[in-house]
Structure formats: C-alpha cells, structure tokens
Amino acid sequence: MALRGVRVLELAGLAPSPLCGMILADFGAQVVRVDRCPRSAMNADVQGRGKRSLALDLKQGPGAAALRRLCRGADVLVEPFRHGVMEKLGLGPKVLLKENPKLIYARLTGFGQSGKYAKSAGHDINYLALSGVLSKLGRKDENPYAPVNLLADFAGGGVMCAMGIIMALYERTKSGKGQVVDASMVEGAAYLSSFLWKSQNLGLWNRLRGENLLDSGAPFYETYKTLDGKFMAVGAIEPQFYEQLVKGLGLDSDKLPNQLSFSDWPEMKKMFAAIFSKKTQAEWCRIFDGIDACVTPVLSLDEVALHEHNKERSSFIKNDQEEISPRPSPLLSRTPATPSPRRDPFIGEHTEEILLEFGFTKEEIAKLHSEKVIEFNKPKANL
Ligand SMILES: C[C@H](CCC[C@@H](C)[C@H]1CC[C@H]2[C@@H]3[C@H](O)C[C@@H]4C[C@H](O)CC[C@]4(C)[C@H]3C[C@H](O)[C@]12C)C(=O)SCCNC(=O)CCNC(=O)[C@H](O)C(C)(C)COP(=O)(O)OP(=O)(O)OC[C@H]1O[C@@H](n2cnc3c(N)ncnc32)[C@H](O)[C@@H]1OP(=O)(O)O
C-alpha cells in the first residue's frame, strides 16, 4: 500500500482527525490512536478502521514524556486540540521537532494556529460560516443551511489535513526535514470552495441564495419526489442533456420556455415536480438509465451497495461485522488501499504492544501502568 511503513500518532479528537487518521490507515500507514486515560466508558471514534489504540494520560508528566518518546520514533503526529493545548502540555512543535526534526506535526483545528479565534471553541457550522461558504448554501427564502458536518469537518478538515501530511511526507523525501501542517477548517472549507470565488464573473451567483443555477434555483438542477416517496436527482445543465431530460419527461421543448429563462424557473419546477410525482423511482430509472439526461436515483445509505453500478465497482465494502461502508477512494492501480476488515479498536486495546514496539521495556510499561499513566483494555475473547 502507498503509505506502508509510515508511523502515525493520532491524538483522539471528535470527527475530522479520526477521518484523517482513517484515510492514512486505509492507505497503509500504521496509525496509533492516542486515547485519553482514564478512558471514557464509550469509544467516540467511529472512524477507527485499521487503527490501534494506546490509552495515555498526557496531563501527567510521565505521560507527556511518553508521548515525546513516541514522537521520536514516529513520522507523523496529528493533534486536534485548539491552539495552545499542546504547548500547555509541553508538547508543542518547537519541542517535538527539536527532538525529531523529521516529524510531520499536523495541527487540525477549526480556526488555525493564529488569529482572534485561534483559542475559541467551535464546530463545523461555525467554521463553514466564517469561510463564507455557508452564506451560499440553502434554499430560496430560507436561512443558510449546513449540510451535515461534511464540508468543514471532513472535506475542509480531515481530507485537507491528510493531503497536507502526504505533501509534507513527499517533500521530506527530498529535504529530509519535517514541518508543521496548520490545517484550519475555515481555510480548508474556503479553499475547496475556490470555485465560488473564481466563478463570480460567470454570473453563476448573481441572484439571491436558492435562485441560481447550482443552488436549487434551476428546474434542471434539482431533486424531485417520486410516486413512492423516493427522489430523483436532476443535473441536466448542458442544452443537449436538458433536451434528453425534457424528452424523458414526455415534454416537447418547442412548447417550453427557454432553458435559461430565470423568470420561468419557478413554474418549470412545479411542472417537473408534478410529472416526477406520477411514477415510482424504479420507473424513472428505467426511463433515464442509459440516456444522457443526467438523471439518477437518490439512494439511501442502505441502498447504495445494491445499486448495479456500485456493485460492479465494489464501491462499498463489508467488514467482519457485516457493516457496510464506502471503499477508500481514490483507487490506486498498483497500490490500492486495503482497508482493515476488523472492528474498530477498543480504547487501550493495544497499549502494551505499541509501547513495546516503540522501545519501552516491560518494566517501564509496568511502572506507567502502576502510576495510572496508561491503561490496558484487552478484550476477553476474540470479539
Ligand atoms: C459537528 C462536529 C462534532 C460532532 C461530533 C459528534 C460526532 C460527537 C459529539 C458528541 C458525541 C456523542 C457524545 O459524546 C455521547 C456519546 C459518547 C460515546 O462515547 C459515543 C457515542 C456518543 C453518542 C457520541 C457520538 C459522537 O461521537 C458525538 C455525537 C464537529 O464540528 S467536530 C470539530 C470540532 N472542532 C475541532 O476539532 C477543532 C479543534 N478543536 C477544538 O476546537 C476543541 O478541541 C473543541 C472541539 C472545541 C473541544 O474543546 P475542549 O475544550 O473539549 O478541548 P480542547 O480545548 O481542545 O482541549 C482538550 C483537553 O483535553 C486534554 N487531553 C487531550 N488528550 C488527552 C489525554 N490523552 N490525556 C489527558 N488529557 C488529554 C487536553 O490536555 C485539554 O485539556 P485542557 O482543557 O485542560 O487544556
């Protein structure tokens, strides 16, 4: 796998850093999640695939010292706390990079390492708001709408941070040096939305929110409810595809207003909605499958793995517990990701084996354990 041999320490966080760690693990890195100690009753990381867990109390001197030692033998550290937390623990980048100049020190935060909000709490919706992107999301005459916590947390946060880490690892092959990756979710969400800024002159966003081409203003870029309460997604932007859409709906384009007649869009939407409501999703699929009208079914998370196209590409995978999840993407032709089929680790499940691997002696481990700096959590049977 592409990242085989890369040793990653991921300090346990809420949502974005677990995704970042899971991506690295899926593509072959050895990812150790450093969990809190004493451990909480339940494991909050649902993206623990392929990781091992070490429960370590960083607030105790020997715990922080243990992390420093682990970092000396690691390639990457991912930390998900607001600015200042790591410095307070004596684990800031100055200290750790001095001890291991090859370390990639990735800081995945909402507001970044500097600026007025650097030390403020926040969540996806706040980062998206500050990036400007949230102002563009939502339907006509409604408040801005944050689409789950996908854009800032995961796309602008977890994925961008993984990209930063991989670029830094690549650069290190030439310079031999590590560096700090300051991954701000505000900036990540804005950066991945560059198109919004760069396309201003195209007139794509001149109208109010929810009245434009790609923000649910246009009848040909919308979702429509079907007879059986499901939905179809329509993305027929180009005239040749729009023509196919109109045909598929059983309409005559000569009798319709021009595709780009903004003032007619609300009425056109009503007309399309009325037509879509007359047939089931399966019936619409039979009409539109194989036609270049850019019309597809809106599938539920349960349905995706059964869809013929996804089945043919094995786009969704099952783990040992029969849980379905997306296969890692993108597909690398020679060195594809091989996601672990095993369940996620319990907190502290691998504490001992990890410390041994990083050169701690059995005696040192026993001492840390007796001082309650680390915890073990060996599952009783093969669960
Ligand atoms: C919208 C999303 C958030 C969605 C998250 C949901 C997926 C989850 C939220 C609630 C979860 C559920 C809930 O917990 C109940 C169940 C629990 C069960 O275990 C599992 C099922 C649950 C139902 C569970 C399910 C899900 O997990 C939830 C629904 C987001 O936007 S996430 C993005 C958030 N932002 C960031 O990550 C940006 C950077 N970080 C921050 O800004 C802050 O960390 C944050 C997020 C604001 C939190 O602030 P907080 O004050 O809590 O932390 P920090 O200031 O960063 O400091 C950390 C302190 O912890 C100490 N520490 C860290 N590691 C250790 C260690 N190993 N040992 C000892 N101590 C440690 C560290 O020293 C800091 O201490 P101080 O405060 O004293 O300095």
The ligand as a Gaussian input file, in Angstrom:
#p B3LYP/6-31G(d) Opt

LIG

0 1
 C      -20.017000      18.837000      14.467000
 C      -18.763000      18.072000      14.812000
 C      -18.860000      17.427000      16.127000
 C      -19.638000      16.155000      16.003000
 C      -19.105000      15.219000      16.993000
 C      -20.042000      14.062000      17.162000
 C      -19.653000      13.011000      16.160000
 C      -19.940000      13.637000      18.607000
 C      -20.312000      14.796000      19.575000
 C      -20.948000      14.166000      20.766000
 C      -20.674000      12.681000      20.572000
 C      -21.550000      11.747000      21.330000
 C      -21.446000      12.024000      22.848000
 O      -20.087000      12.134000      23.238000
 C      -22.183000      10.952000      23.659000
 C      -21.798000       9.535000      23.277000
 C      -20.386000       9.238000      23.778000
 C      -19.965000       7.871000      23.454000
 O      -18.635000       7.695000      23.877000
 C      -20.058000       7.626000      21.932000
 C      -21.472000       7.890000      21.440000
 C      -21.941000       9.282000      21.766000
 C      -23.411000       9.370000      21.377000
 C      -21.105000      10.310000      20.986000
 C      -21.200000      10.090000      19.470000
 C      -20.400000      11.120000      18.677000
 O      -19.023000      10.973000      18.906000
 C      -20.827000      12.532000      19.069000
 C      -22.265000      12.721000      18.587000
 C      -17.540000      18.945000      14.794000
 O      -17.582000      20.041000      14.367000
 S      -16.071000      18.245000      15.281000
 C      -14.885000      19.520000      15.093000
 C      -14.638000      20.168000      16.376000
 N      -13.559000      21.109000      16.292000
 C      -12.283000      20.761000      16.256000
 O      -11.920000      19.611000      16.284000
 C      -11.300000      21.896000      16.143000
 C      -10.141000      21.834000      17.113000
 N      -10.585000      21.505000      18.416000
 C      -11.228000      22.341000      19.235000
 O      -11.510000      23.483000      18.941000
 C      -11.593000      21.769000      20.595000
 O      -10.903000      20.565000      20.763000
 C      -13.108000      21.529000      20.761000
 C      -13.656000      20.588000      19.704000
 C      -13.856000      22.841000      20.737000
 C      -13.329000      20.856000      22.110000
 O      -12.894000      21.705000      23.125000
 P      -12.409000      21.138000      24.509000
 O      -12.366000      22.274000      25.461000
 O      -13.247000      19.976000      24.886000
 O      -10.982000      20.552000      24.160000
 P       -9.592000      21.295000      23.909000
 O       -9.618000      22.714000      24.296000
 O       -9.127000      21.020000      22.530000
 O       -8.625000      20.555000      24.935000
 C       -8.541000      19.192000      25.053000
 C       -8.310000      18.893000      26.518000
 O       -8.187000      17.513000      26.703000
 C       -6.908000      17.200000      27.239000
 N       -6.454000      15.940000      26.679000
 C       -6.435000      15.585000      25.400000
 N       -5.952000      14.355000      25.266000
 C       -5.639000      13.940000      26.488000
 C       -5.063000      12.737000      27.003000
 N       -4.724000      11.717000      26.217000
 N       -4.888000      12.650000      28.325000
 C       -5.229000      13.665000      29.150000
 N       -5.765000      14.812000      28.730000
 C       -5.959000      14.938000      27.410000
 C       -6.038000      18.371000      26.853000
 O       -4.912000      18.460000      27.638000
 C       -7.014000      19.520000      27.033000
 O       -7.123000      19.793000      28.411000
 P       -7.366000      21.299000      28.943000
 O       -8.753000      21.685000      28.531000
 O       -7.213000      21.198000      30.441000
 O       -6.312000      22.173000      28.311000

